[in-house]
Amino acid sequence: MRFLQDDPAGIRIVLAADAENRRPDLPADHLPITPDTLLEWQMNGSYTHAIQAHALHHAVRHFDAPTILIDSDTVFHAHPKHLFDRIGPGKTLMHAREGILRDSPEWPEWESLIRNTGGVLAGWPVDRNTVMHNAGVLGLHPSDAALMERVKAAMQEIRAQSSVFTAVQLAASLGFGNETELSDCDDLVEHYWNGPRAYYHYQIKRMFPKILQGGGIEGMNMPLAPLERNPPCRMGNRIAARIKRMRRGGDGEYAYAYLAYLNALSLRRSDMDMANVWAVTALDMLSWGVSRQHQEITTDFSHFSPAGLDAQDWMQPTLRRRWHDYWAART
């Protein structure tokens, strides 16, 4: 809406949902889906993400217009009209190139799938060098709508062999990549399923205070500020993190986790919400990008260590439990 307020560009925002999840407070049209249909689209509850392929197929036929399915945890950094510039007959869109299957953390699952299917899914070849694209964005022209039947078939074949949750991504990557000119759009939108989520929610909460508690959005006619990806940071903490990086052998991910830790402690009395954002960031960096000796981490992050964690009464209980789980998993 920040972009469409000034340039509507003939774009309609549509919320596909059952009646229980309608949102009359949003400036969006509604595409009603019955609960029974939703359950069927989720392969009778066995694979939630399958809904992406079914919802896109349904919507592009229903509207008979270029259609983009976008996960709700998405930030637009450019006008959505630029997404539609990349869609047309024989031209499809996904969010981002994630890499080849051989480099995926799920490679053992994919290797087994390739072996068990003879390297063919719904008539498309699949091997160790097959490229996977993220399905947080799926864009399709109505002239290519029939392609979705094969995408859904490939997805079902994958799920018959494996429980991997990225089946819809591989199926769409195969279909769009083999049958159309496939583009990505991570230069235009950001799918924030990972690290930035906490800070984006912090900003959204201040823009629309009721929204994260299930309330409505008010004031959509006001000027809407862009969301910032990185929170402000104290210079003293940056300097301390650089020193820590030099002492710990130049590990950038570890230094950023330490910076987030320092920022959380600095803000714990003046802005508890932001302190929790930084504490989430520190934990995410340690969990995803850091492999170090246990004693080093407990020393450097002593306030968040098992011995000091329960004294952090400013930390949200769910986050404190995540920290406890992190330490338990390490030991």
Buried (B, 14 or more C-beta within 10 A) or exposed (E): BEBBEEEEEEBEEBBBBBEEEEEEBBEBEBBEBEEEBBEBBBBEEEBEBBBBBBBBBBBBEEBEEBBBBBBEBBBBEEBBBBBBEBBBEEBBBBBBBBEBBEEBEBEEBBBEBBEEBEBEBBEBEBEBEBBBBBBBBBBBBBBBBEBBEBBBBBBBBBBEBBEBEBBBBBBBBBBBBBBBEBBBBBEBBBBBEEBBBBBBBBBBBEEBEEBEEEEEBEEEEEEBEEBEBEBEBEEEBBEBBEEBBEEBEEBEBBBBBBBBBBBBBBBBEEBBBBBBBBBBBBBBBBBEBBEBEEEEBBEBBEBBBBEEBEEBEBBBEEBBEBBBEBBEEEE
